[in-house]
Amino acid sequence: MLRATINRSDHEMCGTGPTVGFIATGQAARSIEKILIQPLRTKRGLTATEVAAVQERIVTLRADAHKDMQAANV
């Protein structure tokens, strides 16, 4: 259930980010989605490697969202 919620939220960022001009945010979210989709489809938890990769990409997502917000003067 939590996996599905996280994936859905991330998927929404993939589409919404670029729609509102946050291109880097959308791309960073897409990189997370690419990791989450297979475990979700196969109904399994993330491996330690996948967890580490998601954690790295969340750092990037936060930085990109911050840059996009600064560029938009939000």
ROGU-94333 format. One record per residue: residue in three letters; x, y, z of N, C-alpha, C in turn. Coordinates in nm, 3 decimals. Example, Ala and Ser with C-alpha at 12.3 -4.5 7.8 and 13.67 -1.06 7.14 Angstrom:
! residues 2
<"ALA", <1.319, -0.569, 0.780>, <1.230, -0.450, 0.780>, <1.320, -0.330, 0.780>>
<"SER", <1.285, -0.225, 0.708>, <1.367, -0.106, 0.714>, <1.290, 0.003, 0.787>>
***
This chain:
! residues 74
<"MET", <0.082, -0.119, 0.000>, <0.000, 0.000, 0.000>, <0.087, 0.126, 0.000>>
<"LEU", <0.185, 0.130, 0.090>, <0.273, 0.246, 0.095>, <0.352, 0.260, -0.034>>
<"ARG", <0.399, 0.146, -0.088>, <0.473, 0.150, -0.216>, <0.389, 0.215, -0.325>>
<"ALA", <0.262, 0.174, -0.331>, <0.173, 0.228, -0.434>, <0.150, 0.378, -0.414>>
<"THR", <0.137, 0.420, -0.291>, <0.116, 0.563, -0.261>, <0.238, 0.644, -0.300>>
<"ILE", <0.355, 0.594, -0.264>, <0.479, 0.663, -0.298>, <0.495, 0.670, -0.449>>
<"ASN", <0.471, 0.558, -0.516>, <0.485, 0.557, -0.662>, <0.387, 0.653, -0.726>>
<"ARG", <0.264, 0.658, -0.678>, <0.162, 0.748, -0.735>, <0.204, 0.894, -0.717>>
<"SER", <0.251, 0.928, -0.598>, <0.295, 1.066, -0.573>, <0.411, 1.104, -0.664>>
<"ASP", <0.506, 1.012, -0.676>, <0.620, 1.037, -0.763>, <0.575, 1.050, -0.908>>
<"HIS", <0.485, 0.963, -0.950>, <0.435, 0.967, -1.087>, <0.367, 1.102, -1.115>>
<"GLU", <0.294, 1.152, -1.020>, <0.228, 1.283, -1.036>, <0.331, 1.394, -1.054>>
<"MET", <0.443, 1.387, -0.980>, <0.549, 1.486, -0.997>, <0.611, 1.478, -1.137>>
<"CYS", <0.619, 1.357, -1.190>, <0.675, 1.338, -1.325>, <0.596, 1.419, -1.427>>
<"GLY", <0.466, 1.421, -1.412>, <0.382, 1.493, -1.507>, <0.358, 1.638, -1.470>>
<"THR", <0.334, 1.664, -1.343>, <0.300, 1.799, -1.299>, <0.419, 1.893, -1.305>>
<"GLY", <0.537, 1.844, -1.268>, <0.656, 1.929, -1.269>, <0.675, 2.000, -1.402>>
<"PRO", <0.690, 1.926, -1.510>, <0.710, 1.990, -1.640>, <0.590, 2.075, -1.684>>
<"THR", <0.471, 2.035, -1.644>, <0.351, 2.109, -1.683>, <0.354, 2.251, -1.627>>
<"VAL", <0.411, 2.266, -1.507>, <0.418, 2.400, -1.446>, <0.555, 2.465, -1.465>>
<"GLY", <0.638, 2.406, -1.553>, <0.766, 2.466, -1.585>, <0.883, 2.414, -1.503>>
<"PHE", <0.861, 2.313, -1.421>, <0.967, 2.256, -1.338>, <1.023, 2.133, -1.408>>
<"ILE", <1.096, 2.157, -1.515>, <1.147, 2.049, -1.600>, <1.241, 1.957, -1.523>>
<"ALA", <1.338, 2.014, -1.453>, <1.436, 1.932, -1.380>, <1.368, 1.850, -1.270>>
<"THR", <1.268, 1.907, -1.206>, <1.195, 1.835, -1.102>, <1.125, 1.713, -1.162>>
<"GLY", <1.062, 1.732, -1.275>, <0.994, 1.620, -1.343>, <1.092, 1.511, -1.384>>
<"GLN", <1.208, 1.551, -1.434>, <1.308, 1.453, -1.477>, <1.363, 1.376, -1.358>>
<"ALA", <1.386, 1.445, -1.247>, <1.435, 1.378, -1.127>, <1.332, 1.281, -1.073>>
<"ALA", <1.206, 1.321, -1.076>, <1.099, 1.231, -1.032>, <1.091, 1.109, -1.123>>
<"ARG", <1.108, 1.129, -1.251>, <1.104, 1.016, -1.345>, <1.216, 0.916, -1.316>>
<"SER", <1.333, 0.965, -1.275>, <1.443, 0.873, -1.245>, <1.410, 0.787, -1.122>>
<"ILE", <1.332, 0.842, -1.029>, <1.287, 0.764, -0.914>, <1.182, 0.663, -0.958>>
<"GLU", <1.091, 0.708, -1.041>, <0.984, 0.619, -1.089>, <1.041, 0.496, -1.160>>
<"LYS", <1.147, 0.516, -1.235>, <1.208, 0.404, -1.307>, <1.257, 0.296, -1.212>>
<"ILE", <1.297, 0.335, -1.093>, <1.342, 0.238, -0.993>, <1.223, 0.172, -0.924>>
<"LEU", <1.120, 0.249, -0.895>, <1.007, 0.199, -0.818>, <0.912, 0.109, -0.897>>
<"ILE", <0.908, 0.125, -1.028>, <0.804, 0.058, -1.106>, <0.816, -0.095, -1.102>>
<"GLN", <0.936, -0.150, -1.113>, <0.949, -0.296, -1.116>, <0.909, -0.361, -0.983>>
<"PRO", <0.956, -0.310, -0.871>, <0.909, -0.369, -0.744>, <0.757, -0.358, -0.728>>
<"LEU", <0.700, -0.248, -0.773>, <0.555, -0.231, -0.764>, <0.484, -0.335, -0.851>>
<"ARG", <0.530, -0.351, -0.974>, <0.468, -0.447, -1.065>, <0.478, -0.591, -1.015>>
<"THR", <0.590, -0.624, -0.954>, <0.610, -0.761, -0.907>, <0.569, -0.779, -0.761>>
<"LYS", <0.515, -0.672, -0.702>, <0.466, -0.675, -0.564>, <0.571, -0.725, -0.465>>
<"ARG", <0.686, -0.662, -0.474>, <0.795, -0.696, -0.383>, <0.852, -0.569, -0.323>>
<"GLY", <0.925, -0.586, -0.218>, <0.994, -0.472, -0.157>, <1.115, -0.433, -0.239>>
<"LEU", <1.171, -0.321, -0.207>, <1.291, -0.274, -0.274>, <1.413, -0.346, -0.218>>
<"THR", <1.509, -0.372, -0.303>, <1.636, -0.428, -0.258>, <1.716, -0.316, -0.192>>
<"ALA", <1.821, -0.354, -0.123>, <1.908, -0.254, -0.060>, <1.967, -0.161, -0.165>>
<"THR", <2.001, -0.215, -0.279>, <2.056, -0.134, -0.388>, <1.953, -0.035, -0.440>>
<"GLU", <1.829, -0.080, -0.453>, <1.721, 0.009, -0.500>, <1.694, 0.119, -0.397>>
<"VAL", <1.694, 0.083, -0.270>, <1.672, 0.183, -0.164>, <1.781, 0.289, -0.171>>
<"ALA", <1.905, 0.247, -0.183>, <2.016, 0.343, -0.191>, <2.001, 0.433, -0.313>>
<"ALA", <1.961, 0.375, -0.426>, <1.945, 0.453, -0.548>, <1.831, 0.554, -0.534>>
<"VAL", <1.722, 0.513, -0.471>, <1.610, 0.606, -0.449>, <1.654, 0.718, -0.356>>
<"GLN", <1.726, 0.684, -0.251>, <1.774, 0.787, -0.158>, <1.861, 0.890, -0.229>>
<"GLU", <1.951, 0.843, -0.314>, <2.037, 0.935, -0.391>, <1.953, 1.026, -0.479>>
<"ARG", <1.855, 0.967, -0.545>, <1.773, 1.045, -0.638>, <1.679, 1.141, -0.567>>
<"ILE", <1.641, 1.109, -0.444>, <1.559, 1.203, -0.366>, <1.640, 1.328, -0.335>>
<"VAL", <1.767, 1.311, -0.305>, <1.854, 1.427, -0.282>, <1.858, 1.514, -0.407>>
<"THR", <1.872, 1.450, -0.522>, <1.874, 1.523, -0.649>, <1.738, 1.590, -0.674>>
<"LEU", <1.630, 1.518, -0.648>, <1.496, 1.574, -0.666>, <1.477, 1.700, -0.583>>
<"ARG", <1.517, 1.693, -0.458>, <1.504, 1.811, -0.371>, <1.585, 1.929, -0.423>>
<"ALA", <1.708, 1.902, -0.466>, <1.793, 2.009, -0.518>, <1.735, 2.068, -0.646>>
<"ASP", <1.687, 1.981, -0.734>, <1.629, 2.029, -0.860>, <1.500, 2.108, -0.836>>
<"ALA", <1.419, 2.060, -0.743>, <1.295, 2.133, -0.712>, <1.328, 2.270, -0.654>>
<"HIS", <1.428, 2.275, -0.570>, <1.470, 2.404, -0.513>, <1.516, 2.500, -0.623>>
<"LYS", <1.597, 2.447, -0.716>, <1.644, 2.531, -0.827>, <1.529, 2.577, -0.914>>
<"ASP", <1.437, 2.484, -0.945>, <1.321, 2.523, -1.026>, <1.237, 2.629, -0.957>>
<"MET", <1.220, 2.616, -0.826>, <1.141, 2.716, -0.753>, <1.212, 2.851, -0.750>>
<"GLN", <1.344, 2.850, -0.734>, <1.419, 2.977, -0.737>, <1.407, 3.043, -0.874>>
<"ALA", <1.419, 2.963, -0.977>, <1.410, 3.018, -1.113>, <1.272, 3.077, -1.141>>
<"ALA", <1.170, 3.019, -1.077>, <1.034, 3.068, -1.097>, <0.997, 3.176, -0.994>>
<"ASN", <1.091, 3.208, -0.906>, <1.068, 3.307, -0.799>, <0.952, 3.267, -0.709>>
<"VAL", <0.943, 3.138, -0.676>, <0.836, 3.089, -0.589>, <0.881, 3.096, -0.447>>
***
